[in-house]
């Protein structure tokens, strides 16, 4: 069943407020600013296919910022792929800037501040899903975000074509079929991540995947245990430590490294929400870190800021981009924005 939000019948004076709420309600908490004095009618139509939400967004010029304060309000575990149909979008995340022309797509991560801006009327399709639905490492996710993919080339072309067809058929699919097709779409994104890293994506056999899934669930349920170790995990699942390490070869990480990544992620989320109400040491201890100095070093290495800096929040401002990734064919790569970047109703 589709959900449609349309401002056509909304008085012009009330459209900005209505649209701000509509965008945040459809995706994640976002700060939306319209860039036209008399807002034109805007529309979002959405469908849910398993873990994947597909939304077609049409509107006039606008800017959106996802700040640390908004991350603390929720939605930080989601990603959004925006496939541009009309207009040009400028996305800034992790000090990287890309321009999206029609036919290109890019992914943004709601767990880290970003900004996106469209300075002309636009039309795009947004594919919104929880990061846990795609089996790729945190490093691969960071490589996928704030990168422009040209839908006319290689694997990106296959991904874009599949997503476009899935979006067109979304309102006519049976729920069980829709769920399976959405899973395929997310699998294609995992392949794209692997290609971007310069390697092929391989998977363990089905029995090993089932064991790995159980092991991961066990780890996530016991992250706060400082004594969680490969030896104890292997014993809990009646496998050898050697076999346990073999399972994690497909995760591009050792068992200990995978545990640390998950602990850091949980600490990052809790610190963003705490607004100084709890100490950094208390958060670190709650998620299994026994050394405050080790936690601080690991956190800075992973996120580029100290735990206390992250807890304080960087605000909604964005530093001038230090790196510009390749943009889609025909885009004005390398040209800085005329003002701080931002928007799109997608995250």
DRENDO-1510 file (C-alpha; in Angstrom, 1 decimal, always signed):
<recs>
REC; n; res; u; v; w
REC; 1; UNK; +0.0; +0.0; +0.0 .
REC; 2; UNK; +1.4; +3.4; -0.9 .
REC; 3; UNK; +1.5; +6.4; +1.4 .
REC; 4; UNK; +1.2; +9.8; -0.3 .
REC; 5; UNK; +2.1; +13.2; +1.2 .
REC; 6; UNK; +1.1; +16.1; -1.0 .
REC; 7; UNK; +1.2; +19.8; -0.3 .
REC; 8; UNK; -1.0; +20.8; -3.3 .
REC; 9; UNK; -4.0; +21.4; -1.1 .
REC; 10; UNK; -2.0; +23.1; +1.7 .
REC; 11; UNK; -2.1; +26.9; +1.8 .
REC; 12; UNK; +1.2; +28.4; +0.4 .
REC; 13; UNK; +2.0; +30.0; +3.8 .
REC; 14; UNK; +1.8; +26.6; +5.6 .
REC; 15; UNK; +3.7; +24.5; +3.0 .
REC; 16; UNK; +7.2; +24.9; +4.5 .
REC; 17; UNK; +6.2; +23.7; +7.9 .
REC; 18; UNK; +4.0; +20.8; +6.5 .
REC; 19; UNK; +6.8; +19.7; +4.2 .
REC; 20; UNK; +9.4; +19.8; +7.0 .
REC; 21; UNK; +7.3; +17.4; +9.1 .
REC; 22; UNK; +6.5; +15.2; +6.0 .
REC; 23; UNK; +10.1; +14.7; +5.2 .
REC; 24; UNK; +11.2; +13.9; +8.7 .
REC; 25; UNK; +8.2; +11.6; +9.2 .
REC; 26; UNK; +8.9; +9.7; +6.0 .
REC; 27; UNK; +12.7; +9.3; +6.6 .
REC; 28; UNK; +14.6; +10.5; +9.6 .
REC; 29; UNK; +14.7; +13.7; +11.7 .
REC; 30; UNK; +16.0; +16.4; +9.3 .
REC; 31; UNK; +16.2; +20.2; +9.3 .
REC; 32; UNK; +14.5; +21.2; +6.0 .
REC; 33; UNK; +14.7; +24.7; +4.6 .
REC; 34; UNK; +12.9; +25.7; +1.4 .
REC; 35; UNK; +14.8; +27.9; -0.9 .
REC; 36; UNK; +11.9; +29.7; -2.6 .
REC; 37; UNK; +9.8; +32.5; -1.3 .
REC; 38; UNK; +6.5; +30.9; -2.5 .
REC; 39; UNK; +6.9; +27.2; -2.1 .
REC; 40; UNK; +5.6; +25.2; -5.1 .
REC; 41; UNK; +3.5; +22.0; -4.5 .
REC; 42; UNK; +5.6; +19.0; -3.4 .
REC; 43; UNK; +4.9; +15.3; -3.1 .
REC; 44; UNK; +6.2; +12.1; -1.6 .
REC; 45; UNK; +4.8; +8.7; -2.4 .
REC; 46; UNK; +6.2; +5.7; -0.5 .
REC; 47; UNK; +6.0; +1.9; -0.5 .
REC; 48; UNK; +7.3; -0.6; +2.0 .
REC; 49; UNK; +9.0; -3.7; +0.6 .
REC; 50; UNK; +10.3; -5.8; +3.5 .
REC; 51; UNK; +13.3; -3.9; +5.0 .
REC; 52; UNK; +13.3; -1.5; +2.1 .
REC; 53; UNK; +11.3; +1.7; +1.9 .
REC; 54; UNK; +11.0; +3.3; -1.6 .
REC; 55; UNK; +9.9; +6.9; -1.9 .
REC; 56; UNK; +9.5; +9.1; -4.9 .
REC; 57; UNK; +10.1; +12.7; -4.0 .
REC; 58; UNK; +9.2; +15.8; -6.1 .
REC; 59; UNK; +9.6; +19.3; -4.9 .
REC; 60; UNK; +11.2; +22.7; -5.4 .
REC; 61; UNK; +14.6; +24.0; -4.3 .
REC; 62; UNK; +15.5; +23.2; -0.7 .
REC; 63; UNK; +18.2; +22.3; +1.8 .
REC; 64; UNK; +18.4; +19.7; +4.5 .
REC; 65; UNK; +20.9; +19.2; +7.3 .
REC; 66; UNK; +21.3; +16.1; +9.5 .
REC; 67; UNK; +23.2; +17.4; +12.6 .
REC; 68; UNK; +24.4; +15.6; +15.7 .
REC; 69; UNK; +21.4; +16.9; +17.6 .
REC; 70; UNK; +19.1; +15.3; +15.1 .
REC; 71; UNK; +21.0; +12.1; +15.1 .
REC; 72; UNK; +20.4; +11.9; +18.8 .
REC; 73; UNK; +16.6; +12.0; +18.1 .
REC; 74; UNK; +16.7; +8.7; +16.2 .
REC; 75; UNK; +17.1; +7.1; +12.8 .
REC; 76; UNK; +20.9; +6.8; +13.1 .
REC; 77; UNK; +20.9; +3.1; +12.0 .
REC; 78; UNK; +19.5; +3.8; +8.5 .
REC; 79; UNK; +21.0; +4.6; +5.1 .
REC; 80; UNK; +19.4; +6.2; +2.1 .
REC; 81; UNK; +20.2; +5.8; -1.6 .
REC; 82; UNK; +18.9; +8.7; -3.7 .
REC; 83; UNK; +18.6; +8.1; -7.5 .
REC; 84; UNK; +18.4; +11.4; -9.2 .
REC; 85; UNK; +15.8; +11.9; -12.0 .
REC; 86; UNK; +15.7; +15.7; -12.4 .
REC; 87; UNK; +17.7; +18.6; -11.0 .
REC; 88; UNK; +21.2; +18.5; -9.5 .
REC; 89; UNK; +21.9; +17.6; -5.9 .
REC; 90; UNK; +25.0; +18.4; -3.8 .
REC; 91; UNK; +25.8; +16.0; -0.9 .
REC; 92; UNK; +28.4; +16.6; +1.8 .
REC; 93; UNK; +29.3; +14.0; +4.4 .
REC; 94; UNK; +32.6; +13.1; +6.1 .
REC; 95; UNK; +34.2; +16.2; +4.5 .
REC; 96; UNK; +33.5; +14.7; +1.1 .
REC; 97; UNK; +31.4; +16.5; -1.5 .
REC; 98; UNK; +29.7; +15.1; -4.6 .
REC; 99; UNK; +27.4; +16.4; -7.2 .
REC; 100; UNK; +24.5; +14.3; -8.6 .
REC; 101; UNK; +23.2; +14.9; -12.1 .
REC; 102; UNK; +20.1; +13.0; -13.4 .
REC; 103; UNK; +20.9; +9.3; -13.8 .
REC; 104; UNK; +23.5; +9.3; -10.9 .
REC; 105; UNK; +22.9; +8.0; -7.3 .
REC; 106; UNK; +24.6; +8.4; -4.0 .
REC; 107; UNK; +24.2; +7.0; -0.5 .
REC; 108; UNK; +24.0; +8.9; +2.8 .
REC; 109; UNK; +24.5; +7.5; +6.3 .
REC; 110; UNK; +22.0; +8.8; +8.9 .
REC; 111; UNK; +24.4; +7.9; +11.7 .
REC; 112; UNK; +26.8; +10.7; +10.8 .
REC; 113; UNK; +26.2; +14.4; +10.1 .
REC; 114; UNK; +25.5; +15.3; +6.5 .
REC; 115; UNK; +24.1; +18.0; +4.3 .
REC; 116; UNK; +22.4; +18.0; +1.0 .
REC; 117; UNK; +21.1; +20.8; -1.3 .
REC; 118; UNK; +19.1; +21.1; -4.4 .
REC; 119; UNK; +19.0; +24.6; -5.9 .
REC; 120; UNK; +16.4; +23.8; -8.6 .
REC; 121; UNK; +13.1; +21.8; -8.8 .
REC; 122; UNK; +14.0; +18.2; -8.4 .
REC; 123; UNK; +12.7; +14.6; -8.7 .
REC; 124; UNK; +14.4; +11.6; -7.2 .
REC; 125; UNK; +13.6; +8.1; -5.8 .
REC; 126; UNK; +14.9; +7.4; -2.3 .
REC; 127; UNK; +15.6; +3.8; -1.1 .
REC; 128; UNK; +15.8; +3.8; +2.7 .
REC; 129; UNK; +16.9; +0.8; +4.8 .
REC; 130; UNK; +18.4; -0.2; +8.1 .
REC; 131; UNK; +22.2; -0.8; +7.9 .
REC; 132; UNK; +21.8; -4.2; +9.5 .
REC; 133; UNK; +19.9; -5.4; +6.4 .
REC; 134; UNK; +23.1; -5.2; +4.3 .
REC; 135; UNK; +25.9; -7.6; +5.2 .
REC; 136; UNK; +28.9; -5.3; +4.7 .
REC; 137; UNK; +31.5; -4.0; +7.0 .
REC; 138; UNK; +31.6; -0.5; +8.5 .
REC; 139; UNK; +34.5; +0.3; +6.3 .
REC; 140; UNK; +32.6; -0.7; +3.2 .
REC; 141; UNK; +29.6; +1.4; +4.3 .
REC; 142; UNK; +31.9; +4.4; +4.6 .
REC; 143; UNK; +33.2; +3.9; +1.1 .
REC; 144; UNK; +29.7; +3.7; -0.2 .
REC; 145; UNK; +28.5; +6.9; +1.4 .
REC; 146; UNK; +29.1; +10.4; -0.2 .
REC; 147; UNK; +30.3; +8.8; -3.4 .
REC; 148; UNK; +28.6; +9.5; -6.7 .
REC; 149; UNK; +27.8; +6.5; -8.9 .
REC; 150; UNK; +27.2; +6.9; -12.6 .
REC; 151; UNK; +24.2; +4.7; -13.4 .
REC; 152; UNK; +25.5; +4.2; -17.0 .
REC; 153; UNK; +28.6; +2.3; -15.9 .
REC; 154; UNK; +29.5; -1.2; -14.6 .
REC; 155; UNK; +27.8; -2.6; -11.5 .
REC; 156; UNK; +26.3; +0.8; -10.7 .
REC; 157; UNK; +24.3; +0.5; -14.0 .
REC; 158; UNK; +22.9; -2.9; -12.9 .
REC; 159; UNK; +22.0; -1.6; -9.4 .
REC; 160; UNK; +20.3; +1.5; -10.8 .
REC; 161; UNK; +18.3; -0.4; -13.4 .
REC; 162; UNK; +17.2; -3.0; -10.9 .
REC; 163; UNK; +16.2; -0.3; -8.4 .
REC; 164; UNK; +14.2; +1.7; -11.0 .
REC; 165; UNK; +12.3; -1.4; -12.1 .
REC; 166; UNK; +11.6; -2.3; -8.5 .
REC; 167; UNK; +10.3; +1.2; -7.7 .
REC; 168; UNK; +8.0; +1.1; -10.7 .
REC; 169; UNK; +6.5; -2.3; -9.7 .
REC; 170; UNK; +6.4; -1.6; -6.0 .
REC; 171; UNK; +2.6; -0.9; -5.7 .
REC; 172; UNK; +1.7; -4.1; -7.6 .
REC; 173; UNK; +3.8; -6.7; -5.8 .
REC; 174; UNK; +2.6; -9.3; -3.3 .
REC; 175; UNK; +4.2; -8.8; +0.2 .
REC; 176; UNK; +6.2; -12.1; +0.1 .
REC; 177; UNK; +7.5; -11.3; -3.5 .
REC; 178; UNK; +8.2; -7.7; -2.5 .
REC; 179; UNK; +10.3; -8.8; +0.4 .
REC; 180; UNK; +12.4; -11.2; -1.7 .
REC; 181; UNK; +13.0; -8.6; -4.4 .
REC; 182; UNK; +14.0; -6.0; -1.8 .
REC; 183; UNK; +16.5; -8.5; -0.4 .
REC; 184; UNK; +18.0; -8.9; -3.8 .
REC; 185; UNK; +18.3; -5.1; -4.1 .
REC; 186; UNK; +20.3; -5.0; -0.9 .
REC; 187; UNK; +22.5; -7.8; -2.0 .
REC; 188; UNK; +23.3; -5.9; -5.1 .
REC; 189; UNK; +24.5; -3.0; -2.9 .
REC; 190; UNK; +26.8; -5.4; -1.0 .
REC; 191; UNK; +28.2; -6.4; -4.4 .
REC; 192; UNK; +28.7; -2.7; -5.3 .
REC; 193; UNK; +30.5; -2.2; -2.0 .
REC; 194; UNK; +32.8; -5.1; -2.7 .
REC; 195; UNK; +33.6; -3.8; -6.2 .
REC; 196; UNK; +34.4; -0.4; -4.8 .
REC; 197; UNK; +36.9; -1.9; -2.4 .
REC; 198; UNK; +38.5; -3.7; -5.3 .
REC; 199; UNK; +37.6; -7.2; -4.4 .
REC; 200; UNK; +34.9; -9.8; -5.2 .
REC; 201; UNK; +32.3; -10.5; -2.6 .
REC; 202; UNK; +32.3; -14.1; -1.5 .
REC; 203; UNK; +30.1; -15.8; +1.0 .
REC; 204; UNK; +30.5; -18.9; +3.2 .
REC; 205; UNK; +28.3; -22.0; +2.5 .
REC; 206; UNK; +24.8; -21.9; +3.9 .
REC; 207; UNK; +25.5; -23.9; +7.2 .
REC; 208; UNK; +28.4; -21.6; +7.9 .
REC; 209; UNK; +26.2; -18.5; +7.3 .
REC; 210; UNK; +23.7; -19.9; +9.8 .
REC; 211; UNK; +26.4; -20.4; +12.4 .
REC; 212; UNK; +27.9; -17.0; +11.8 .
REC; 213; UNK; +24.4; -15.4; +12.2 .
REC; 214; UNK; +24.0; -17.2; +15.6 .
REC; 215; UNK; +27.5; -16.1; +16.7 .
REC; 216; UNK; +26.8; -12.5; +15.8 .
REC; 217; UNK; +23.5; -12.5; +17.7 .
REC; 218; UNK; +25.4; -13.9; +20.7 .
REC; 219; UNK; +28.0; -11.2; +20.5 .
REC; 220; UNK; +25.5; -8.4; +20.2 .
REC; 221; UNK; +23.6; -9.7; +23.2 .
REC; 222; UNK; +26.8; -9.9; +25.3 .
REC; 223; UNK; +28.6; -6.7; +24.1 .
REC; 224; UNK; +28.7; -5.3; +27.6 .
REC; 225; UNK; +30.6; -8.3; +29.0 .
REC; 226; UNK; +34.3; -7.3; +29.2 .
REC; 227; UNK; +35.3; -11.0; +29.3 .
REC; 228; UNK; +33.7; -11.7; +25.9 .
REC; 229; UNK; +36.4; -13.4; +23.9 .
REC; 230; UNK; +36.9; -15.7; +20.9 .
REC; 231; UNK; +37.5; -18.6; +23.3 .
REC; 232; UNK; +34.2; -18.1; +25.2 .
REC; 233; UNK; +32.2; -17.4; +22.0 .
REC; 234; UNK; +33.6; -20.6; +20.4 .
REC; 235; UNK; +32.8; -22.7; +23.5 .
REC; 236; UNK; +29.2; -21.3; +23.7 .
REC; 237; UNK; +28.6; -22.5; +20.1 .
REC; 238; UNK; +30.5; -25.8; +20.3 .
REC; 239; UNK; +33.0; -24.9; +17.7 .
REC; 240; UNK; +36.8; -24.5; +17.7 .
REC; 241; UNK; +38.4; -21.1; +18.0 .
REC; 242; UNK; +40.1; -21.8; +14.6 .
REC; 243; UNK; +36.7; -22.5; +13.0 .
REC; 244; UNK; +35.3; -19.3; +14.6 .
REC; 245; UNK; +38.1; -17.2; +13.0 .
REC; 246; UNK; +37.5; -18.9; +9.7 .
REC; 247; UNK; +33.8; -17.8; +9.8 .
REC; 248; UNK; +34.9; -14.2; +10.2 .
REC; 249; UNK; +37.2; -14.2; +7.2 .
REC; 250; UNK; +34.1; -13.3; +5.2 .
REC; 251; UNK; +33.5; -10.3; +7.4 .
REC; 252; UNK; +36.8; -8.8; +6.5 .
REC; 253; UNK; +37.6; -8.6; +10.2 .
REC; 254; UNK; +38.9; -10.7; +13.0 .
REC; 255; UNK; +36.5; -11.7; +15.8 .
REC; 256; UNK; +38.0; -9.2; +18.2 .
REC; 257; UNK; +37.9; -6.5; +15.6 .
REC; 258; UNK; +34.2; -7.2; +14.8 .
REC; 259; UNK; +33.4; -7.0; +18.5 .
REC; 260; UNK; +35.2; -3.7; +18.9 .
REC; 261; UNK; +33.4; -2.2; +16.0 .
REC; 262; UNK; +30.0; -3.1; +17.4 .
REC; 263; UNK; +31.0; -1.8; +20.8 .
REC; 264; UNK; +32.2; +1.5; +19.4 .
REC; 265; UNK; +29.0; +1.9; +17.4 .
REC; 266; UNK; +26.8; +1.4; +20.5 .
REC; 267; UNK; +29.0; +3.9; +22.4 .
REC; 268; UNK; +28.7; +6.4; +19.6 .
REC; 269; UNK; +25.0; +6.2; +19.6 .
REC; 270; UNK; +24.6; +6.4; +23.3 .
REC; 271; UNK; +27.0; +9.4; +23.6 .
REC; 272; UNK; +25.0; +11.2; +20.9 .
REC; 273; UNK; +21.8; +10.7; +22.8 .
REC; 274; UNK; +23.1; +11.4; +26.3 .
REC; 275; UNK; +23.8; +15.2; +25.9 .
REC; 276; UNK; +26.3; +15.1; +28.8 .
REC; 277; UNK; +23.9; +13.3; +31.2 .
REC; 278; UNK; +26.3; +10.4; +31.6 .
REC; 279; UNK; +30.1; +10.3; +31.6 .
REC; 280; UNK; +32.2; +9.0; +28.7 .
REC; 281; UNK; +33.7; +6.4; +31.1 .
REC; 282; UNK; +30.3; +5.1; +32.2 .
REC; 283; UNK; +29.2; +4.6; +28.5 .
REC; 284; UNK; +32.5; +2.9; +27.7 .
REC; 285; UNK; +32.2; +0.6; +30.7 .
REC; 286; UNK; +28.6; -0.3; +29.9 .
REC; 287; UNK; +29.6; -1.6; +26.5 .
REC; 288; UNK; +32.6; -3.7; +27.6 .
REC; 289; UNK; +35.6; -1.3; +27.5 .
REC; 290; UNK; +37.7; -1.8; +30.6 .
REC; 291; UNK; +40.3; +0.9; +29.7 .
REC; 292; UNK; +39.2; +4.5; +29.3 .
REC; 293; UNK; +42.3; +5.4; +27.4 .
REC; 294; UNK; +42.0; +2.5; +25.0 .
REC; 295; UNK; +38.4; +3.4; +24.4 .
REC; 296; UNK; +39.3; +7.0; +23.6 .
REC; 297; UNK; +42.1; +6.0; +21.2 .
REC; 298; UNK; +39.8; +3.5; +19.4 .
REC; 299; UNK; +36.9; +5.9; +19.2 .
REC; 300; UNK; +39.1; +8.7; +17.7 .
REC; 301; UNK; +40.6; +6.2; +15.2 .
REC; 302; UNK; +37.2; +5.1; +14.1 .
REC; 303; UNK; +35.3; +8.4; +14.0 .
REC; 304; UNK; +38.0; +11.2; +13.8 .
REC; 305; UNK; +36.9; +12.9; +17.1 .
REC; 306; UNK; +37.3; +12.1; +20.8 .
REC; 307; UNK; +34.3; +10.6; +22.7 .
REC; 308; UNK; +33.8; +13.8; +24.6 .
REC; 309; UNK; +33.8; +15.9; +21.4 .
REC; 310; UNK; +31.2; +13.6; +19.9 .
REC; 311; UNK; +29.1; +13.8; +23.0 .
REC; 312; UNK; +29.2; +17.6; +23.0 .
REC; 313; UNK; +28.0; +17.5; +19.4 .
REC; 314; UNK; +29.5; +19.2; +16.3 .
REC; 315; UNK; +26.3; +21.3; +15.7 .
REC; 316; UNK; +24.8; +21.8; +12.3 .
REC; 317; UNK; +27.8; +23.4; +10.6 .
REC; 318; UNK; +30.0; +21.7; +8.0 .
REC; 319; UNK; +33.6; +22.4; +7.4 .
REC; 320; UNK; +34.8; +23.2; +4.0 .
REC; 321; UNK; +35.3; +20.0; +2.1 .
REC; 322; UNK; +38.9; +18.7; +2.1 .
REC; 323; UNK; +38.2; +16.0; -0.5 .
REC; 324; UNK; +36.0; +15.8; -3.5 .
REC; 325; UNK; +35.1; +12.4; -4.8 .
REC; 326; UNK; +34.5; +11.7; -8.5 .
REC; 327; UNK; +31.1; +13.1; -9.6 .
REC; 328; UNK; +28.8; +11.8; -12.2 .
REC; 329; UNK; +29.5; +12.4; -15.9 .
REC; 330; UNK; +28.9; +16.0; -16.8 .
REC; 331; UNK; +28.9; +17.3; -13.2 .
REC; 332; UNK; +30.9; +20.3; -12.0 .
REC; 333; UNK; +33.3; +18.3; -9.8 .
REC; 334; UNK; +35.6; +20.4; -7.8 .
REC; 335; UNK; +33.5; +23.5; -7.8 .
REC; 336; UNK; +32.7; +24.5; -4.2 .
REC; 337; UNK; +29.1; +25.2; -3.2 .
REC; 338; UNK; +28.0; +28.9; -3.1 .
REC; 339; UNK; +26.8; +28.3; +0.4 .
REC; 340; UNK; +27.0; +25.5; +3.0 .
REC; 341; UNK; +25.6; +22.4; +1.4 .
REC; 342; UNK; +22.4; +20.7; +2.4 .
REC; 343; UNK; +19.2; +19.0; +1.5 .
REC; 344; UNK; +16.9; +16.6; +0.0 .
REC; 345; UNK; +14.1; +14.9; +1.5 .
REC; 346; UNK; +16.1; +11.8; +1.9 .
REC; 347; UNK; +18.9; +11.6; +4.2 .
</recs>
